[in-house]
Amino acid sequence: MTKAAELAKMGEVLTNSQIGGRRNMFFNPKALVAQRGTTSIAAGTAGYGALDRYRINNGSTAVTNTLQSTTVPSGQGFSNSIHIDVTTADTSLTSGVQYLLTQRFEGQDLQHLKKGTSSAETTVLSFWVRSAKSGTHIVELFDTDNSRTINKAYTVSSADTWEYKKITIEGDTTGAFTNDNNLSLEVTWHLAAGSNFTSGTLQTSWGSRTDANRAVGQVNVLDSTDNNFYLTGIQWELGTATPFEHRSFGEELALCQRYFEHDDSEGSDNYRFSMNKGTTSASYYFALPYCVTKRAKPTATVTQAYSDNFVLSAHSGSSGRGHMGLVSTASGSTATRALFEFTWTADAEL
């Protein structure tokens, strides 16, 4: 075999073994991007926390803060982690309580899993976790297109200690993901669950979702204000676990901005511009381009910090996936020159 043929064969082996190329399907897996800053998740609410692409669903009476932490496992090359800090405890979970940390995925990004076919791929989910509660914790994959789920247990052996976990997820030969930009799959870490979700038998193979089988054995991470839960180094890939794929901050930011973007101002330094309208009565429309084209037409917001005689707002009719439509209108003054200072967000989360 020639040298060129040997090199070609080596490349084929590396690719087929999932060592080469883009392997990790997770977004922001080492918690580099936190566009929203520290986020408090009140009791009975749901929403995206500090770390981009991670959604909190808090059905308990607890209150938590979601933070970007510098607490990380030693020697792994990570600088940040997701930190769930319990600020108000829920020591007695009612039957319908759930606390979920979830990342959502578009169907068009999952077609290579071959779900719903006889060739459905086995995947592995690996991560570093540090929990205040030792014992059983649950990870769940939920196919929202077909209402099918698989739930896996992992054990935290020592409280408040970083541990590496690796979970095999068998392929599902039933129910294909839709090939579009809508929600098809949720990957969820349970942190607390009431009896409605723990009274059955854990659903360890793919099947129709039954609530009682979703979080059997799950410990209550919310039962003390001393509790902290950390997660980093998440990797979800085909086949078997491989060394963590480190991507740059720039790559991670761009991937996250497909779903959420805001102005990059800091402190009192707002986004600003001025214009000469020429008339006090006309409304003027113009576009503010996004850094990254959004998954779908986003919900756009403008918060005006200062204006000189004119009001600026987002205009939904002229906003698109690649830009925010803005409209300025007179506020009663006879002036024609306008100065705007504002902040903005564009939200296209699943």
C-alpha positions as CSV (number, residue, x, y, z in Angstrom):
1,M,0.0,0.0,0.0
2,T,1.3,3.4,-0.9
3,K,1.8,6.2,1.7
4,A,-1.1,8.2,0.2
5,A,-3.3,5.1,0.4
6,E,-2.3,4.5,4.0
7,L,-3.1,8.1,5.0
8,A,-6.5,7.9,3.3
9,K,-7.3,4.7,5.1
10,M,-6.3,6.3,8.4
11,G,-8.6,9.2,7.8
12,E,-11.5,6.8,7.0
13,V,-10.8,4.9,10.3
14,L,-10.7,8.1,12.3
15,T,-14.0,9.4,10.8
16,N,-15.8,6.1,11.1
17,S,-14.7,5.8,14.7
18,Q,-16.1,9.3,15.4
19,I,-12.8,10.8,16.4
20,G,-12.6,13.2,13.5
21,G,-15.0,16.0,12.5
22,R,-17.8,17.7,14.5
23,R,-18.9,15.1,17.0
24,N,-20.7,16.9,19.9
25,M,-24.4,17.6,19.2
26,F,-24.8,19.8,22.4
27,F,-24.7,23.6,22.3
28,N,-22.6,25.5,24.8
29,P,-21.5,22.2,26.4
30,K,-18.8,23.8,28.6
31,A,-20.9,26.8,29.7
32,L,-18.8,29.4,27.8
33,V,-21.8,31.6,26.7
34,A,-24.1,33.4,29.2
35,Q,-25.7,36.2,27.3
36,R,-28.6,36.6,29.8
37,G,-26.4,36.9,32.9
38,T,-27.4,35.5,36.3
39,T,-31.0,34.4,36.2
40,S,-33.4,33.8,39.1
41,I,-36.0,31.1,38.4
42,A,-38.9,31.7,40.7
43,A,-41.2,29.0,42.0
44,G,-43.6,27.6,39.5
45,T,-42.0,29.3,36.5
46,A,-40.0,28.2,33.4
47,G,-37.5,30.0,31.2
48,Y,-34.0,30.1,29.9
49,G,-31.3,30.6,32.5
50,A,-28.0,32.4,32.5
51,L,-26.3,29.8,30.3
52,D,-27.4,29.9,26.6
53,R,-29.5,27.0,25.4
54,Y,-30.3,25.6,28.9
55,R,-34.0,25.9,29.9
56,I,-35.2,25.6,33.5
57,N,-38.7,24.3,34.3
58,N,-39.3,24.9,38.0
59,G,-42.6,23.3,39.1
60,S,-41.6,23.4,42.8
61,T,-41.9,25.9,45.6
62,A,-38.1,26.3,45.6
63,V,-36.3,29.3,44.1
64,T,-33.0,28.9,42.3
65,N,-30.4,31.1,40.7
66,T,-28.8,30.0,37.4
67,L,-25.2,31.2,37.1
68,Q,-22.1,30.8,35.1
69,S,-19.6,29.4,37.5
70,T,-15.8,29.0,37.5
71,T,-16.1,25.9,39.7
72,V,-14.9,23.1,37.4
73,P,-13.3,19.6,37.5
74,S,-9.5,19.9,37.8
75,G,-7.3,19.1,34.9
76,Q,-10.0,18.8,32.2
77,G,-9.5,22.0,30.3
78,F,-12.9,23.6,31.4
79,S,-13.2,27.2,32.6
80,N,-16.9,27.3,33.4
81,S,-19.9,25.3,34.5
82,I,-23.6,25.6,34.8
83,H,-24.5,26.3,38.4
84,I,-27.9,25.8,39.9
85,D,-28.0,27.5,43.3
86,V,-30.9,26.8,45.6
87,T,-31.9,30.1,47.4
88,T,-35.3,28.9,48.7
89,A,-35.7,25.2,49.5
90,D,-38.5,22.8,48.9
91,T,-38.2,20.1,51.5
92,S,-41.5,18.4,51.0
93,L,-42.2,17.8,47.3
94,T,-45.9,17.6,46.3
95,S,-46.9,14.9,43.9
96,G,-46.8,17.0,40.7
97,V,-43.5,18.7,41.3
98,Q,-40.7,18.6,38.7
99,Y,-37.5,20.6,38.4
100,L,-35.9,20.2,35.0
101,L,-32.7,21.4,33.3
102,T,-33.2,20.9,29.5
103,Q,-31.6,21.5,26.2
104,R,-33.9,21.5,23.1
105,F,-33.0,20.4,19.6
106,E,-34.3,21.0,16.1
107,G,-35.4,18.0,14.1
108,Q,-33.2,18.9,11.1
109,D,-30.1,18.7,13.2
110,L,-30.9,15.1,14.3
111,Q,-31.5,13.3,11.0
112,H,-28.2,11.5,11.2
113,L,-29.5,9.6,14.2
114,K,-31.7,7.7,11.7
115,K,-34.5,7.5,14.4
116,G,-37.6,5.6,13.3
117,T,-35.6,3.3,11.0
118,S,-34.0,-0.2,11.4
119,S,-30.6,1.6,11.3
120,A,-31.3,3.9,14.3
121,E,-28.0,4.9,15.8
122,T,-26.9,4.3,19.4
123,T,-25.5,7.4,21.1
124,V,-23.7,8.2,24.3
125,L,-24.2,11.2,26.6
126,S,-21.2,12.0,28.8
127,F,-20.8,14.9,31.3
128,W,-19.1,16.1,34.5
129,V,-21.5,16.6,37.4
130,R,-21.2,17.9,40.9
131,S,-24.3,17.5,43.1
132,A,-25.0,18.3,46.7
133,K,-27.0,15.1,46.9
134,S,-25.5,11.7,46.5
135,G,-27.6,8.9,45.1
136,T,-29.8,8.4,42.0
137,H,-30.2,11.1,39.4
138,I,-32.1,10.8,36.2
139,V,-31.5,12.0,32.6
140,E,-34.3,11.9,30.1
141,L,-34.5,12.1,26.3
142,F,-38.0,13.0,25.0
143,D,-39.0,12.8,21.4
144,T,-41.6,15.5,21.2
145,D,-42.6,14.6,17.6
146,N,-43.8,11.1,18.6
147,S,-44.2,11.4,22.4
148,R,-41.6,8.8,23.1
149,T,-39.1,8.8,25.9
150,I,-36.1,7.0,27.3
151,N,-34.9,7.6,30.9
152,K,-31.6,6.6,32.4
153,A,-30.3,6.7,35.9
154,Y,-26.8,7.7,37.0
155,T,-25.4,7.6,40.5
156,V,-23.6,10.5,42.3
157,S,-21.3,8.6,44.6
158,S,-20.0,11.5,46.7
159,A,-21.8,14.7,47.4
160,D,-20.2,18.0,46.3
161,T,-17.5,16.1,44.3
162,W,-16.9,16.3,40.6
163,E,-17.7,13.0,38.9
164,Y,-17.6,11.9,35.2
165,K,-20.7,10.1,33.9
166,K,-21.3,8.2,30.6
167,I,-24.7,7.0,29.6
168,T,-25.5,4.9,26.5
169,I,-28.7,5.7,24.7
170,E,-29.9,2.9,22.4
171,G,-31.3,3.9,19.0
172,D,-35.1,4.1,18.6
173,T,-36.5,2.3,15.5
174,T,-39.9,3.9,16.0
175,G,-40.9,7.4,15.1
176,A,-38.8,9.6,12.9
177,F,-37.9,13.2,13.7
178,T,-39.4,15.8,11.5
179,N,-36.8,17.4,9.2
180,D,-37.4,21.1,10.0
181,N,-36.4,23.9,12.4
182,N,-39.0,23.0,15.0
183,L,-38.6,21.3,18.4
184,S,-38.1,17.5,18.0
185,L,-36.1,16.4,21.1
186,E,-35.4,17.4,24.7
187,V,-32.5,16.2,26.7
188,T,-33.3,16.8,30.4
189,W,-31.6,16.4,33.8
190,H,-34.1,16.0,36.6
191,L,-33.2,17.7,39.9
192,A,-36.4,16.9,41.8
193,A,-39.6,15.0,41.1
194,G,-42.8,14.3,43.0
195,S,-44.6,11.0,43.3
196,N,-46.4,11.5,40.0
197,F,-43.1,11.0,38.3
198,T,-41.4,8.4,40.6
199,S,-44.1,5.8,41.5
200,G,-43.7,3.5,38.5
201,T,-40.8,1.6,36.8
202,L,-38.0,3.7,35.2
203,Q,-38.5,3.8,31.4
204,T,-35.0,2.6,30.4
205,S,-35.8,1.7,26.8
206,W,-37.7,3.8,24.2
207,G,-41.4,3.8,24.6
208,S,-44.5,6.0,24.9
209,R,-44.2,8.5,27.8
210,T,-45.8,7.6,31.1
211,D,-45.2,10.2,33.8
212,A,-44.9,7.7,36.6
213,N,-41.9,6.1,34.9
214,R,-39.9,9.2,34.2
215,A,-37.8,9.9,37.3
216,V,-38.0,6.8,39.5
217,G,-35.4,7.1,42.3
218,Q,-34.5,10.8,41.7
219,V,-33.1,12.5,44.8
220,N,-34.4,16.0,45.8
221,V,-31.6,18.4,45.0
222,L,-33.8,21.3,46.1
223,D,-34.2,20.3,49.8
224,S,-31.7,22.8,51.3
225,T,-30.4,26.3,50.5
226,D,-26.9,24.8,51.0
227,N,-27.4,22.8,47.9
228,N,-25.6,23.5,44.6
229,F,-25.7,21.5,41.3
230,Y,-23.0,21.9,38.7
231,L,-22.7,20.6,35.1
232,T,-20.1,20.9,32.5
233,G,-18.2,19.1,29.7
234,I,-21.4,17.7,28.2
235,Q,-20.9,15.6,25.1
236,W,-23.6,13.8,23.1
237,E,-22.3,11.8,20.1
238,L,-22.8,8.7,18.0
239,G,-21.3,5.4,19.0
240,T,-19.0,5.4,22.0
241,A,-17.6,8.2,24.2
242,T,-14.6,10.0,22.8
243,P,-12.4,12.7,24.3
244,F,-14.2,16.0,24.8
245,E,-14.5,18.2,21.7
246,H,-13.3,21.7,22.7
247,R,-14.7,24.4,20.5
248,S,-13.7,28.0,20.6
249,F,-15.8,30.7,22.3
250,G,-16.5,32.3,18.9
251,E,-17.9,29.1,17.6
252,E,-20.1,28.5,20.6
253,L,-21.4,32.1,20.6
254,A,-22.4,31.9,17.0
255,L,-24.2,28.6,17.6
256,C,-26.1,30.2,20.5
257,Q,-26.9,33.4,18.7
258,R,-29.1,31.4,16.2
259,Y,-31.5,31.1,19.1
260,F,-30.9,34.3,21.2
261,E,-28.9,37.5,20.6
262,H,-28.7,40.8,22.3
263,D,-26.8,44.0,21.9
264,D,-23.2,43.7,23.1
265,S,-23.2,46.8,25.3
266,E,-21.8,46.8,28.8
267,G,-23.0,48.8,31.7
268,S,-24.3,52.2,30.6
269,D,-22.8,52.0,27.1
270,N,-26.0,51.4,25.1
271,Y,-26.3,50.8,21.4
272,R,-26.7,54.3,19.8
273,F,-27.1,56.2,16.6
274,S,-28.5,59.6,15.4
275,M,-30.5,60.6,12.3
276,N,-32.0,63.7,10.7
277,K,-35.6,62.9,9.9
278,G,-36.3,66.0,8.0
279,T,-39.9,66.1,9.3
280,T,-41.5,65.7,12.7
281,S,-44.6,63.8,11.5
282,A,-43.3,60.8,9.5
283,S,-42.4,57.4,10.8
284,Y,-39.1,56.0,9.7
285,Y,-38.3,52.3,9.3
286,F,-34.9,50.8,9.1
287,A,-33.1,47.5,9.8
288,L,-30.6,46.4,12.4
289,P,-28.8,43.3,11.2
290,Y,-28.2,40.3,13.5
291,C,-24.8,38.8,13.8
292,V,-26.3,35.4,13.0
293,T,-29.5,34.5,11.1
294,K,-32.1,33.2,13.6
295,R,-33.7,29.8,13.7
296,A,-37.1,31.4,13.0
297,K,-38.4,35.0,13.0
298,P,-37.6,36.0,16.6
299,T,-39.4,38.0,19.2
300,A,-37.6,41.3,19.1
301,T,-37.6,43.8,22.0
302,V,-36.1,47.3,22.3
303,T,-35.5,49.1,25.6
304,Q,-34.9,52.8,25.0
305,A,-32.5,54.4,27.4
306,Y,-32.6,57.8,25.9
307,S,-34.2,59.6,22.9
308,D,-34.2,63.1,21.6
309,N,-37.8,63.8,20.7
310,F,-38.5,60.5,19.0
311,V,-39.6,57.0,20.2
312,L,-37.9,53.9,18.9
313,S,-39.4,50.4,18.9
314,A,-39.2,47.0,17.3
315,H,-41.5,46.6,14.3
316,S,-42.7,43.0,14.0
317,G,-44.0,43.5,10.5
318,S,-40.5,44.4,9.1
319,S,-38.4,42.1,11.3
320,G,-37.0,38.9,9.8
321,R,-34.7,36.1,10.6
322,G,-31.6,38.2,9.6
323,H,-32.5,41.6,10.9
324,M,-34.6,43.5,13.4
325,G,-37.1,46.0,12.0
326,L,-37.0,49.3,13.8
327,V,-39.4,52.2,13.6
328,S,-39.0,55.7,15.0
329,T,-42.0,58.0,15.6
330,A,-42.2,61.6,16.8
331,S,-43.1,62.3,20.4
332,G,-44.6,65.7,20.1
333,S,-41.6,67.9,19.5
334,T,-40.9,70.1,16.5
335,A,-37.3,68.8,16.3
336,T,-36.2,66.7,13.3
337,R,-32.9,65.4,14.5
338,A,-33.1,62.2,16.6
339,L,-30.6,60.6,18.9
340,F,-31.3,57.1,20.1
341,E,-29.7,55.1,22.9
342,F,-31.1,51.6,23.5
343,T,-30.6,47.9,24.2
344,W,-32.3,45.1,22.3
345,T,-32.9,41.3,22.3
346,A,-33.9,38.8,19.6
347,D,-35.4,35.5,20.9
348,A,-35.9,32.5,18.6
349,E,-35.6,29.8,21.2
350,L,-37.4,26.5,20.8
